């Protein structure tokens, strides 16, 4: 990998990680402020918050390419 590309990739990963952590902290703080009662443990709820923050903050990148449709 080229040095410039690796630096850009590392910066992108770091920015995504920071965004995930911020989203997680926001969700966790909101849940605690609302004081929702649940049958699940705090660890399970934290794990669910982390997963949701990951989905929210990390973009889904397309792999491959699109083929144009045949229009007749």
Backbone bond lengths (Angstrom), bond angles and torsions (degrees), N, CA, C in turn:
res aa  C-N    CA-C-N  psi(-1)  N-CA   C-N-CA  omega(-1)  CA-C   N-CA-C  phi
1 X - - - 1.441 - - 1.521 108.12 -
2 X 1.317 116.81 140.86 1.460 121.39 179.39 1.535 109.73 -69.67
3 X 1.341 116.85 145.53 1.472 118.77 -177.94 1.526 113.41 -56.75
4 X 1.326 117.66 -41.35 1.453 119.63 -179.13 1.530 110.63 -66.22
5 X 1.323 116.86 -41.89 1.459 119.83 179.34 1.518 111.22 -65.44
6 X 1.314 117.19 -39.54 1.458 118.73 -179.88 1.526 110.33 -66.27
7 X 1.334 117.60 -37.47 1.461 120.15 177.57 1.531 110.26 -65.38
8 X 1.328 116.89 -41.22 1.468 120.10 177.93 1.523 110.74 -65.11
9 X 1.320 116.47 -41.12 1.462 120.31 179.15 1.526 110.63 -63.85
10 X 1.322 116.95 -43.48 1.463 120.57 178.53 1.527 111.07 -63.25
11 X 1.316 116.89 -40.14 1.466 120.55 177.89 1.525 110.73 -65.00
12 X 1.335 117.23 -41.71 1.470 120.73 178.72 1.520 110.66 -62.61
13 X 1.331 116.28 -45.58 1.471 119.74 179.44 1.519 111.32 -62.22
14 X 1.335 116.24 -41.71 1.457 119.99 179.55 1.526 110.53 -63.63
15 X 1.324 117.32 -43.67 1.460 120.92 179.21 1.526 111.42 -62.30
16 X 1.322 116.86 -39.74 1.464 120.05 177.64 1.521 110.62 -65.98
17 X 1.319 117.14 -41.78 1.463 120.56 179.66 1.525 111.29 -63.05
18 X 1.315 116.44 -40.67 1.470 120.68 177.85 1.529 109.98 -64.14
19 X 1.319 116.86 -41.43 1.474 120.78 179.42 1.528 110.85 -64.90
20 X 1.332 117.23 -40.07 1.470 120.83 178.46 1.521 109.98 -64.14
21 X 1.326 116.42 -45.31 1.460 119.96 -178.48 1.529 110.94 -63.91
22 X 1.332 117.27 -40.78 1.467 120.77 178.61 1.528 110.80 -64.29
23 X 1.333 117.46 -41.90 1.468 121.21 178.50 1.528 110.72 -64.96
24 X 1.325 116.27 -39.41 1.468 121.20 178.53 1.532 110.33 -63.47
25 X 1.328 116.18 -47.87 1.465 119.61 -179.66 1.525 110.92 -61.82
26 X 1.345 117.28 -39.32 1.462 121.49 178.65 1.531 110.72 -62.97
27 X 1.333 116.65 -45.03 1.470 120.55 -179.82 1.525 111.28 -65.81
28 X 1.329 115.39 -43.19 1.466 120.32 -178.52 1.523 110.48 -64.72
29 X 1.336 117.42 -43.35 1.458 121.67 179.39 1.528 110.82 -63.52
30 X 1.333 116.71 -42.77 1.459 120.86 179.16 1.527 111.07 -62.59
31 X 1.327 116.23 -43.31 1.478 119.79 179.35 1.518 110.78 -61.87
32 X 1.311 117.03 -41.31 1.464 120.18 -179.24 1.529 111.89 -72.24
33 X 1.339 117.17 -34.90 1.463 119.68 177.63 1.523 111.28 -66.56
34 X 1.330 115.97 -39.95 1.462 119.83 -179.78 1.520 111.73 -73.61
35 X 1.325 116.39 -22.92 1.463 120.55 176.91 1.511 113.74 63.25
36 X 1.315 115.75 37.51 1.458 119.31 -179.48 1.524 110.40 -65.67
37 X 1.300 115.77 134.49 1.463 121.23 176.87 1.522 108.18 -90.69
38 X 1.308 115.18 138.02 1.455 119.67 -178.87 1.516 109.32 -144.02
39 X 1.323 115.09 157.56 1.464 120.37 177.00 1.518 110.93 -79.22
40 X 1.332 117.00 -13.08 1.459 121.42 -178.30 1.527 110.25 -85.50
41 X 1.317 115.51 155.98 1.462 119.81 178.50 1.526 110.10 -75.94
42 X 1.326 115.40 164.59 1.467 120.59 179.59 1.520 110.54 -62.98
43 X 1.329 117.33 -35.43 1.468 120.83 179.51 1.524 110.85 -65.01
44 X 1.323 117.54 -41.06 1.467 121.06 177.96 1.531 110.70 -65.33
45 X 1.326 116.66 -41.74 1.463 119.91 179.41 1.526 110.92 -66.29
46 X 1.344 117.06 -38.26 1.465 120.14 176.39 1.526 110.60 -63.22
47 X 1.326 116.18 -40.20 1.463 120.35 178.55 1.526 110.95 -63.81
48 X 1.317 117.29 -42.06 1.464 121.08 177.30 1.527 110.87 -64.08
49 X 1.333 116.75 -40.53 1.462 120.15 176.96 1.523 110.77 -62.28
50 X 1.339 117.12 -40.12 1.465 120.80 -179.72 1.527 110.79 -65.01
51 X 1.324 116.89 -43.70 1.469 120.28 179.31 1.522 111.36 -62.29
52 X 1.321 115.99 -43.90 1.464 120.08 -179.79 1.532 110.97 -65.83
53 X 1.322 117.42 -38.40 1.464 121.31 177.66 1.525 110.11 -64.53
54 X 1.333 117.25 -38.23 1.465 121.45 177.27 1.523 110.52 -61.37
55 X 1.329 116.81 -46.24 1.463 120.88 179.44 1.519 111.50 -64.32
56 X 1.328 115.87 -36.74 1.462 120.65 -177.11 1.532 111.79 -72.93
57 X 1.326 117.52 -41.15 1.461 120.75 -169.39 1.521 114.75 -94.13
58 X 1.319 118.57 -27.07 1.465 119.78 -177.86 1.531 109.59 -94.06
59 X 1.323 116.23 122.07 1.465 118.72 179.25 1.525 111.24 -71.37
60 X 1.303 115.92 149.20 1.463 121.20 176.67 1.517 107.09 -90.43
61 X 1.306 115.77 123.04 1.458 120.30 -178.18 1.526 109.58 -99.52
62 X 1.304 114.98 137.24 1.461 120.30 178.20 1.526 109.30 -76.78
63 X 1.311 115.36 140.49 1.459 121.01 177.09 1.520 107.27 -115.47
64 X 1.313 116.50 128.21 1.454 120.22 179.67 1.516 110.36 103.66
65 X 1.298 115.29 -155.71 1.454 120.33 -178.14 1.517 108.97 -144.50
66 X 1.313 115.05 163.43 1.450 120.72 -178.95 1.521 109.33 -98.40
67 X 1.294 116.46 138.38 1.460 121.79 176.19 1.522 108.50 -96.42
68 X 1.313 117.37 134.05 1.468 118.71 178.35 1.519 110.46 -67.75
69 X 1.307 115.40 147.62 1.463 119.65 178.64 1.524 109.53 -78.23
70 X 1.304 115.84 146.10 1.459 120.84 174.09 1.520 108.66 -78.36
71 X 1.309 115.95 116.46 1.475 119.67 178.48 1.509 107.43 -114.26
72 X 1.277 115.65 121.45 1.468 121.23 -178.37 1.483 111.58 -107.22
